[in-house]
Amino acid sequence: MTEPLPNNGCTGDLNEDAALRRLLEGTAHETGERFFAALVENLAKVLQTDGAWVTEYFPESRRLRALAFWMDGAWVHDYDVDITGSPCEQVIESVRLVHIADRLLQLYPDRPEVKESGAASYMGMPLLDTDQRILGHLAVVDRRPMPPKPQAIALFHIFAARAAAELRRMRAQAQVRESEEKLRALFDSAMDAIIEFDVNFNIGRVNPAAEKTFACRADDVVGKSLAGFFSEQSCDRLELLIKDIAHRDPGARSSWIASGLQATTASGKAFNAEATLSAAELRGEMLYTLILRNVDARLEAAQKIHSLTAETAYLRETISAVGGFDHMIGQSQALKAVLQDVKQVAITDTTVLILGETGTAKELIARTIHRQSRRASRPLIIINCAAIPAALMESEFFGHEKGAFTGATQKREGRFALADQGTIFLDEIGELSLDLQAKLLRVLQDGEFAPVGSSRARKVDVRVIAATNRNLPQAVREGMFREDLYYRLNVFPIQLPPLRKRREDIVPLAAAFTQKFAQRMGRRIEPLSEECRERLRAYAWPGNVRELQNVIERAVITARDDCLNLDKALPDGAEQNFKKSSPQAANIHAGSSRILQSGELQQLERANILRALECSDWRVAGKNGAAELLGMNPSTLNSRLRALKIHKLRNNV
């Protein structure tokens, strides 16, 4: 039973033994904040003061925050104070016990807490860490004088030592907790699977990456044997490694498992893994850590990167080869009927066979179908079956393994692999060999193929659009095309009309091509004249849209006076066909020729240019230059100057 203490304050005699028993009994079973509460309550009672408190010190803000504050028999909560100008500042600055026996209010008249409490005396002491860093502060106050008493000061030192020890313990515990939290965060955030186990292969802990790798929950595997997740051969290997590293020096207890392990997920799916094994001794027991990574996933990712690289290279080649138009131009009924078919079939995954003469824009129709389909976000892969040598065709279609044939120095993805989830356009399908036709049929039927040099089939999801200018039914009858493949391809045929059957589209197409080539060459070309329109409509266009494009490009290159030059662009027989088909146009053309042959027009043009040059002081380009006065491009004017042989040095006579 605790002895009662006389209520005569610090001025009376203290029973040190009873005070120490009170301290020990009051705090023996408490830790943390409850310890500090018991400490200050018992301190106030032992020293018989009105108040006592223990605080934690924050040097950055120079503030004290109370861990426990006992005053007048009650608790003061949320006490936080700036030490500047207070008796506590003396304790912190001098790092020693400070005892103010009386006249506290006179010494600190500006401190509101001193004024409000009416305290007359104070005793405080710093709480130090092992490196003498200030952790906090212990203090008592009383409304009576507190003369120095050796017993009271000795007891105060004992209470302060206990408070400092507990505060150090709490700080150390907080640091350990913070360290454990950081370690846990690192453990949980690791990308590789981490498994901790003991010498009996019993799993102690796994991280989230291990849960994902082995397709299981931590709660379901902790306490179970590691052997359930590895092949028998891999378990034997792990046992040998465990025995080996257990006898090494503590700093060398780790091993890289270079050739990997054969692991199995909880669902039974096998995979190859590379790993490191390390050991640590804890309380006389060896614990092991296995850090592993699914190599199959890495190889799959590498394969995906390789595939995307090949796809990117292919798409760059395709973009550079695109003619510059991504839509059909024209308003003819024949074209509208084709576009209606395209609209109907595009939203399906149906195989399409595009039929038409050379140059009728079969590839553009294929692009339109792909762009309007559900596969538009995936690539459209194009193969011209007539442009690839027969010996390389299978490799182009299906890819090859490294060493599959002479020159195959590395693995390569085929066009069907690149088109997975997308569309493949097989142009000139009628040129395929019978052997390759059989392999293409397998892709259409089963959705799988085998790369050259590989015995393993690969699944793909590809929509096929084929095109040809050949008569495939005739080729089937002649044994040059497989009948079963023809019917697989001919699910939804689209027949493209030749340009001669959609003559109302010739002029819009020619105008679009003119604008495209003029922009590319940096030239200005006047809109098509009526004569040009008649001549273009009169021609038969055996090469269809492609021939029209080539003719317009030549006409832009050889243009005169910003006008298309169809004289050199159209084939030799086109002029006669034009005159026969349109007598009125022939008269217009003949009249134009007569005007251009006379010197009257050239003389008029020469005189006009000379006047402009004289007005601009022979300056061709720039503001108020001759080109601006004439409304011409400076380069065009320079060309006319050379043609008309106008030179300033000759005085232009």
LOROMAR-629749 format. One line per field, with one value per residue (C-alpha): residue number from 1; residue in three letters; x, y, z. Coordinates in steps of 0.1 Angstrom, whole numbers, plus 5000, padded with zeros to 4 digits. Layout:
<recs>
k (NUM ...);
r (ALA ...);
px (X ...);
py (Y ...);
pz (Z ...);
</recs>
This chain:
<recs>
k (1 2 3 4 5 6 7 8 9 10 11 12 13 14 15 16 17 18 19 20 21 22 23 24 25 26 27 28 29 30 31 32 33 34 35 36 37 38 39 40 41 42 43 44 45 46 47 48 49 50 51 52 53 54 55 56 57 58 59 60 61 62 63 64 65 66 67 68 69 70 71 72 73 74 75 76 77 78 79 80 81 82 83 84 85 86 87 88 89 90 91 92 93 94 95 96 97 98 99 100 101 102 103 104 105 106 107 108 109 110 111 112 113 114 115 116 117 118 119 120 121 122 123 124 125 126 127 128 129 130 131 132 133 134 135 136 137 138 139 140 141 142 143 144 145 146 147 148 149 150 151 152 153 154 155 156 157 158 159 160 161 162 163 164 165 166 167 168 169 170 171 172 173 174 175 176 177 178 179 180 181 182 183 184 185 186 187 188 189 190 191 192 193 194 195 196 197 198 199 200 201 202 203 204 205 206 207 208 209 210 211 212 213 214 215 216 217 218 219 220 221 222 223 224 225 226 227 228 229 230 231 232 233 234 235 236 237 238 239 240 241 242 243 244 245 246 247 248 249 250 251 252 253 254 255 256 257 258 259 260 261 262 263 264 265 266 267 268 269 270 271 272 273 274 275 276 277 278 279 280 281 282 283 284 285 286 287 288 289 290 291 292 293 294 295 296 297 298 299 300 301 302 303 304 305 306 307 308 309 310 311 312 313 314 315 316 317 318 319 320 321 322 323 324 325 326 327 328 329 330 331 332 333 334 335 336 337 338 339 340 341 342 343 344 345 346 347 348 349 350 351 352 353 354 355 356 357 358 359 360 361 362 363 364 365 366 367 368 369 370 371 372 373 374 375 376 377 378 379 380 381 382 383 384 385 386 387 388 389 390 391 392 393 394 395 396 397 398 399 400 401 402 403 404 405 406 407 408 409 410 411 412 413 414 415 416 417 418 419 420 421 422 423 424 425 426 427 428 429 430 431 432 433 434 435 436 437 438 439 440 441 442 443 444 445 446 447 448 449 450 451 452 453 454 455 456 457 458 459 460 461 462 463 464 465 466 467 468 469 470 471 472 473 474 475 476 477 478 479 480 481 482 483 484 485 486 487 488 489 490 491 492 493 494 495 496 497 498 499 500 501 502 503 504 505 506 507 508 509 510 511 512 513 514 515 516 517 518 519 520 521 522 523 524 525 526 527 528 529 530 531 532 533 534 535 536 537 538 539 540 541 542 543 544 545 546 547 548 549 550 551 552 553 554 555 556 557 558 559 560 561 562 563 564 565 566 567 568 569 570 571 572 573 574 575 576 577 578 579 580 581 582 583 584 585 586 587 588 589 590 591 592 593 594 595 596 597 598 599 600 601 602 603 604 605 606 607 608 609 610 611 612 613 614 615 616 617 618 619 620 621 622 623 624 625 626 627 628 629 630 631 632 633 634 635 636 637 638 639 640 641 642 643 644 645 646 647 648 649 650 651 652 653);
r (MET THR GLU PRO LEU PRO ASN ASN GLY CYS THR GLY ASP LEU ASN GLU ASP ALA ALA LEU ARG ARG LEU LEU GLU GLY THR ALA HIS GLU THR GLY GLU ARG PHE PHE ALA ALA LEU VAL GLU ASN LEU ALA LYS VAL LEU GLN THR ASP GLY ALA TRP VAL THR GLU TYR PHE PRO GLU SER ARG ARG LEU ARG ALA LEU ALA PHE TRP MET ASP GLY ALA TRP VAL HIS ASP TYR ASP VAL ASP ILE THR GLY SER PRO CYS GLU GLN VAL ILE GLU SER VAL ARG LEU VAL HIS ILE ALA ASP ARG LEU LEU GLN LEU TYR PRO ASP ARG PRO GLU VAL LYS GLU SER GLY ALA ALA SER TYR MET GLY MET PRO LEU LEU ASP THR ASP GLN ARG ILE LEU GLY HIS LEU ALA VAL VAL ASP ARG ARG PRO MET PRO PRO LYS PRO GLN ALA ILE ALA LEU PHE HIS ILE PHE ALA ALA ARG ALA ALA ALA GLU LEU ARG ARG MET ARG ALA GLN ALA GLN VAL ARG GLU SER GLU GLU LYS LEU ARG ALA LEU PHE ASP SER ALA MET ASP ALA ILE ILE GLU PHE ASP VAL ASN PHE ASN ILE GLY ARG VAL ASN PRO ALA ALA GLU LYS THR PHE ALA CYS ARG ALA ASP ASP VAL VAL GLY LYS SER LEU ALA GLY PHE PHE SER GLU GLN SER CYS ASP ARG LEU GLU LEU LEU ILE LYS ASP ILE ALA HIS ARG ASP PRO GLY ALA ARG SER SER TRP ILE ALA SER GLY LEU GLN ALA THR THR ALA SER GLY LYS ALA PHE ASN ALA GLU ALA THR LEU SER ALA ALA GLU LEU ARG GLY GLU MET LEU TYR THR LEU ILE LEU ARG ASN VAL ASP ALA ARG LEU GLU ALA ALA GLN LYS ILE HIS SER LEU THR ALA GLU THR ALA TYR LEU ARG GLU THR ILE SER ALA VAL GLY GLY PHE ASP HIS MET ILE GLY GLN SER GLN ALA LEU LYS ALA VAL LEU GLN ASP VAL LYS GLN VAL ALA ILE THR ASP THR THR VAL LEU ILE LEU GLY GLU THR GLY THR ALA LYS GLU LEU ILE ALA ARG THR ILE HIS ARG GLN SER ARG ARG ALA SER ARG PRO LEU ILE ILE ILE ASN CYS ALA ALA ILE PRO ALA ALA LEU MET GLU SER GLU PHE PHE GLY HIS GLU LYS GLY ALA PHE THR GLY ALA THR GLN LYS ARG GLU GLY ARG PHE ALA LEU ALA ASP GLN GLY THR ILE PHE LEU ASP GLU ILE GLY GLU LEU SER LEU ASP LEU GLN ALA LYS LEU LEU ARG VAL LEU GLN ASP GLY GLU PHE ALA PRO VAL GLY SER SER ARG ALA ARG LYS VAL ASP VAL ARG VAL ILE ALA ALA THR ASN ARG ASN LEU PRO GLN ALA VAL ARG GLU GLY MET PHE ARG GLU ASP LEU TYR TYR ARG LEU ASN VAL PHE PRO ILE GLN LEU PRO PRO LEU ARG LYS ARG ARG GLU ASP ILE VAL PRO LEU ALA ALA ALA PHE THR GLN LYS PHE ALA GLN ARG MET GLY ARG ARG ILE GLU PRO LEU SER GLU GLU CYS ARG GLU ARG LEU ARG ALA TYR ALA TRP PRO GLY ASN VAL ARG GLU LEU GLN ASN VAL ILE GLU ARG ALA VAL ILE THR ALA ARG ASP ASP CYS LEU ASN LEU ASP LYS ALA LEU PRO ASP GLY ALA GLU GLN ASN PHE LYS LYS SER SER PRO GLN ALA ALA ASN ILE HIS ALA GLY SER SER ARG ILE LEU GLN SER GLY GLU LEU GLN GLN LEU GLU ARG ALA ASN ILE LEU ARG ALA LEU GLU CYS SER ASP TRP ARG VAL ALA GLY LYS ASN GLY ALA ALA GLU LEU LEU GLY MET ASN PRO SER THR LEU ASN SER ARG LEU ARG ALA LEU LYS ILE HIS LYS LEU ARG ASN ASN VAL);
px (5000 5013 5023 5005 5026 5023 5006 5032 5045 5082 5089 5082 5101 5097 5096 5118 5111 5073 5078 5098 5073 5045 5065 5072 5037 5020 5040 5051 5023 5019 5036 5033 5008 4993 5027 5032 4998 5006 5040 5029 5000 5022 5050 5025 5013 5048 5061 5027 5026 4996 5007 5031 5035 5057 5061 5077 5100 5099 5131 5120 5091 5105 5073 5064 5034 5021 5021 5004 4994 4980 4968 4947 4935 4924 4938 4947 4942 4958 4984 5009 5031 5059 5088 5100 5101 5090 5108 5108 5130 5157 5155 5158 5185 5207 5201 5199 5175 5160 5145 5126 5117 5095 5083 5076 5049 5073 5100 5076 5048 5040 5033 4995 4997 5017 4992 4961 4975 4988 5019 5047 5073 5086 5110 5118 5143 5152 5146 5176 5183 5215 5232 5222 5196 5166 5135 5112 5108 5094 5082 5061 5045 5031 5012 5034 5071 5092 5125 5153 5151 5177 5152 5127 5153 5166 5131 5125 5157 5144 5110 5128 5151 5120 5102 5133 5137 5101 5103 5134 5116 5087 5109 5128 5096 5083 5115 5112 5076 5085 5113 5089 5063 5089 5101 5066 5059 5090 5081 5045 5055 5082 5075 5091 5075 5090 5084 5098 5100 5118 5141 5111 5098 5069 5058 5059 5050 5044 5041 5013 5035 5038 5000 4997 5024 5011 4974 4966 4958 4984 4960 4956 4994 5010 5019 5017 5047 5066 5069 5034 5044 5075 5083 5101 5133 5132 5125 5155 5176 5163 5172 5207 5211 5197 5222 5250 5243 5235 5272 5285 5296 5266 5276 5276 5244 5227 5227 5215 5196 5208 5189 5157 5130 5099 5070 5032 5004 4976 4954 4980 4995 5032 5058 5096 5111 5144 5152 5176 5178 5191 5193 5194 5196 5170 5171 5191 5167 5175 5149 5150 5138 5131 5127 5116 5102 5080 5104 5075 5058 5090 5095 5059 5065 5096 5077 5050 5076 5092 5058 5049 5083 5077 5042 5055 5081 5055 5030 5057 5063 5026 5021 5049 5033 4998 4988 4974 4937 4918 4883 4865 4858 4828 4790 4782 4755 4779 4802 4772 4762 4797 4798 4764 4778 4808 4786 4766 4796 4820 4804 4806 4836 4826 4853 4851 4863 4869 4868 4878 4902 4937 4937 4901 4911 4906 4930 4911 4879 4897 4909 4873 4859 4886 4881 4843 4847 4849 4886 4895 4917 4939 4962 4952 4980 4984 5001 5005 5006 5020 5049 5065 5086 5070 5099 5094 5056 5051 5076 5058 5025 5033 5068 5097 5119 5156 5176 5144 5163 5195 5195 5170 5194 5166 5130 5105 5068 5046 5019 4991 5006 5009 4972 4959 4927 4928 4924 4946 4942 4954 4957 4961 4950 4948 4987 4991 5006 4984 5006 5001 4964 4961 4978 4957 4926 4936 4938 4904 4889 4907 4922 4957 4990 5026 5056 5082 5106 5081 5061 5037 5006 4996 4961 4950 4918 4921 4895 4904 4897 4910 4911 4919 4916 4916 4886 4887 4859 4879 4911 4892 4881 4917 4930 4950 4929 4914 4877 4873 4894 4874 4841 4857 4868 4837 4813 4806 4819 4821 4825 4842 4832 4859 4864 4849 4816 4816 4826 4809 4836 4866 4866 4863 4891 4913 4907 4916 4948 4957 4955 4975 5004 5004 5008 5035 5055 5049 5032 5001 4977 4946 4913 4906 4894 4864 4888 4907 4875 4862 4895 4897 4861 4867 4896 4888 4911 4921 4943 4914 4919 4956 4962 4943 4965 4996 4984 4975 5010 5027 5004 5013 5050 5048 5023 5026 5014 4999 4977 4977 4996 4976 4994 5024 5005 4978 4989 4995 4962 4941 4942 4926 4900 4893 4887 4865 4844 4839 4840 4833 4862 4884 4875 4883 4916 4925 4916 4938 4967 4963 4964 4994 5013 5009 5034 5008 5001 5038 5044 5016 5028 5064 5053 5032 5060 5085 5061 5058 5096 5101 5075 5092 5127 5134 5126 5108 5098 5087 5062 5054 5077 5068 5053 5029 5019 5012 4995 5019 5041 5078 5090 5065 5076 5112 5103 5085 5115 5137 5112 5108 5145 5140 5173 5180 5216 5204 5181 5153 5153);
py (5000 5035 5057 5090 5121 5152 5181 5207 5213 5214 5233 5203 5171 5144 5107 5096 5059 5065 5089 5064 5036 5059 5066 5029 5017 5045 5039 5003 4990 5020 5030 5059 5086 5067 5065 5102 5108 5086 5102 5138 5131 5112 5139 5166 5145 5136 5171 5184 5211 5226 5214 5192 5185 5167 5180 5171 5197 5207 5227 5239 5259 5263 5249 5225 5202 5186 5148 5151 5182 5179 5211 5216 5180 5179 5174 5202 5190 5202 5223 5238 5268 5289 5289 5324 5346 5318 5300 5269 5288 5289 5252 5245 5271 5263 5225 5222 5222 5257 5264 5296 5295 5326 5358 5340 5366 5395 5377 5368 5394 5391 5353 5349 5313 5326 5354 5332 5304 5328 5306 5319 5292 5269 5240 5225 5201 5191 5155 5144 5117 5096 5121 5150 5162 5178 5155 5174 5190 5181 5209 5216 5249 5260 5291 5290 5296 5265 5268 5245 5212 5185 5157 5174 5181 5145 5131 5155 5142 5106 5115 5133 5103 5081 5105 5108 5070 5065 5093 5077 5044 5060 5077 5045 5026 5052 5049 5011 5014 5039 5017 4987 5007 5017 4981 4969 4996 4985 4948 4954 4977 4955 4945 4910 4883 4879 4848 4844 4808 4787 4757 4734 4752 4767 4801 4829 4859 4869 4903 4914 4908 4871 4869 4881 4859 4827 4838 4833 4852 4856 4842 4810 4802 4815 4784 4761 4744 4762 4729 4732 4760 4745 4713 4685 4692 4729 4720 4697 4725 4749 4724 4721 4759 4763 4739 4757 4793 4783 4775 4807 4838 4861 4886 4860 4842 4848 4831 4839 4811 4817 4791 4797 4776 4758 4773 4767 4791 4781 4773 4749 4771 4764 4792 4797 4820 4835 4840 4850 4832 4848 4837 4855 4842 4855 4843 4812 4803 4805 4823 4824 4849 4840 4869 4857 4870 4853 4850 4839 4873 4891 4871 4878 4915 4914 4897 4923 4951 4934 4930 4967 4977 4957 4971 5007 5002 4986 5015 5041 5024 5023 5060 5070 5050 5064 5085 5114 5107 5087 5091 5084 5114 5115 5117 5092 5066 5038 5051 5057 5021 5009 5032 5019 4983 4995 5011 4979 4955 4976 4972 4934 4911 4895 4887 4910 4904 4936 4931 4956 4966 4979 5014 5015 5023 4989 4997 5029 5009 4985 5014 5028 4995 4992 5028 5023 4990 4981 4973 5009 5014 4984 4984 4978 4956 4956 4930 4932 4896 4904 4924 4898 4870 4836 4823 4850 4851 4826 4844 4878 4862 4843 4854 4831 4818 4826 4802 4790 4795 4810 4847 4844 4859 4869 4861 4882 4888 4881 4904 4882 4886 4923 4924 4906 4922 4943 4939 4925 4936 4910 4929 4909 4877 4859 4859 4835 4801 4771 4760 4794 4794 4762 4779 4810 4788 4774 4810 4818 4785 4781 4815 4800 4797 4785 4807 4793 4771 4767 4737 4756 4771 4807 4820 4853 4873 4890 4903 4896 4919 4906 4922 4912 4923 4887 4866 4842 4818 4814 4808 4781 4763 4764 4749 4781 4790 4768 4766 4763 4795 4813 4806 4816 4849 4856 4861 4898 4908 4945 4953 4986 5003 5015 5053 5052 5041 5070 5099 5125 5117 5125 5163 5163 5137 5157 5189 5171 5156 5190 5207 5179 5180 5217 5220 5193 5211 5246 5258 5278 5262 5278 5260 5236 5253 5241 5229 5207 5193 5183 5167 5147 5135 5125 5102 5064 5060 5024 5028 5042 5065 5056 5067 5099 5106 5101 5123 5152 5149 5152 5181 5200 5194 5208 5235 5268 5301 5285 5263 5225 5212 5183 5183 5164 5147 5128 5097 5102 5088 5108 5140 5123 5106 5140 5157 5129 5128 5166 5188 5219 5212 5205 5240 5256 5238 5248 5284 5285 5271 5298 5325 5311 5308 5345 5370 5395 5381 5378 5415 5426 5406 5418 5455 5450 5434 5462 5489 5471 5468 5504 5515 5493 5504 5469 5452 5419 5407 5425 5453 5474 5450 5442 5408 5425 5451 5424 5402 5373 5351 5363 5329 5329 5364 5354 5324 5347 5371 5343 5331 5365 5373 5405 5417 5451 5453 5452 5481 5458 5468);
pz (5000 4991 5020 5023 5017 5038 5021 5029 4994 4985 5016 5038 5042 5015 5021 4992 4995 4994 4965 4945 4952 4939 4908 4901 4910 4890 4858 4858 4836 4813 4780 4756 4764 4793 4808 4806 4821 4851 4854 4856 4879 4903 4900 4910 4940 4951 4949 4960 4933 4916 4881 4862 4825 4800 4765 4731 4716 4679 4672 4637 4651 4686 4701 4729 4726 4758 4759 4793 4814 4850 4866 4897 4897 4861 4826 4802 4766 4734 4751 4725 4732 4717 4741 4732 4763 4786 4815 4793 4768 4795 4799 4762 4755 4785 4783 4821 4850 4857 4891 4898 4935 4936 4918 4885 4874 4880 4859 4830 4831 4794 4794 4795 4809 4839 4844 4842 4864 4891 4894 4917 4912 4884 4879 4845 4830 4794 4782 4762 4736 4738 4715 4738 4713 4731 4728 4752 4786 4820 4844 4875 4887 4920 4933 4964 4966 4958 4977 4966 4984 4976 4980 4956 4930 4932 4927 4898 4882 4886 4871 4842 4835 4833 4810 4787 4786 4775 4750 4735 4734 4716 4691 4684 4681 4656 4636 4635 4625 4598 4586 4585 4566 4540 4537 4533 4507 4488 4492 4480 4451 4437 4401 4405 4426 4461 4482 4517 4530 4556 4554 4552 4521 4541 4526 4551 4530 4493 4477 4453 4423 4434 4438 4402 4389 4405 4401 4438 4470 4497 4524 4504 4501 4533 4554 4524 4507 4480 4462 4450 4426 4410 4391 4409 4390 4401 4437 4437 4424 4450 4478 4465 4464 4499 4513 4494 4504 4541 4546 4530 4548 4557 4531 4503 4509 4476 4442 4406 4390 4355 4335 4354 4370 4358 4378 4378 4387 4410 4380 4366 4339 4335 4328 4329 4355 4362 4398 4426 4459 4491 4528 4561 4597 4622 4658 4649 4620 4583 4562 4524 4498 4462 4438 4404 4371 4345 4315 4292 4299 4290 4258 4249 4256 4235 4207 4209 4207 4177 4161 4167 4153 4121 4119 4123 4095 4072 4079 4071 4038 4031 4040 4016 3989 3992 3963 3983 3983 4009 3995 3962 3939 3916 3914 3887 3893 3888 3916 3939 3935 3944 3975 3986 3985 4004 4031 4035 4038 4057 4091 4088 4089 4056 4031 4001 3965 3945 3907 3881 3853 3861 3876 3888 3924 3939 3967 3976 3979 4002 4023 4025 4037 4064 4075 4079 4097 4134 4128 4118 4149 4138 4108 4072 4057 4019 3998 3960 3951 3916 3929 3953 3939 3942 3963 3989 3989 4017 4040 4032 4041 4072 4083 4091 4119 4122 4100 4081 4048 4035 4043 4072 4097 4121 4129 4109 4113 4083 4070 4084 4119 4115 4104 4135 4147 4116 4078 4051 4014 3989 3956 3924 3942 3908 3907 3937 3932 3938 3968 3985 3976 3997 4027 4023 4023 4057 4071 4058 4072 4105 4112 4117 4099 4105 4098 4075 4095 4124 4133 4156 4142 4151 4155 4139 4136 4102 4078 4042 4012 3979 3945 3909 3873 3861 3853 3882 3871 3838 3859 3880 3848 3835 3868 3876 3907 3934 3932 3970 3975 3949 3968 4001 3986 3965 3995 3987 3952 3943 3906 3899 3867 3843 3839 3804 3820 3845 3823 3845 3871 3848 3852 3891 3892 3869 3889 3921 3906 3892 3926 3942 3918 3916 3953 3954 3927 3941 3909 3901 3876 3863 3866 3837 3806 3786 3759 3785 3799 3764 3755 3788 3784 3748 3756 3762 3793 3789 3820 3840 3870 3873 3837 3843 3873 3852 3824 3847 3864 3830 3821 3852 3847 3811 3818 3799 3812 3843 3820 3817 3787 3774 3740 3755 3783 3764 3743 3706 3695 3720 3699 3668 3690 3705 3671 3658 3689 3693 3661 3682 3705 3674 3661 3694 3695 3659 3666 3697 3677 3650 3676 3694 3661 3651 3664 3673 3707 3716 3705 3727 3756 3752 3751 3782 3801 3790 3803 3837 3839 3832 3858 3884 3875 3862 3895 3890 3925 3956 3964 3933 3912 3876 3886 3911 3884 3859 3885 3878 3899 3899 3887 3859 3848 3848 3826 3802 3802 3791 3765 3750 3753 3772 3787 3802 3790 3754 3761 3750 3714);
</recs>
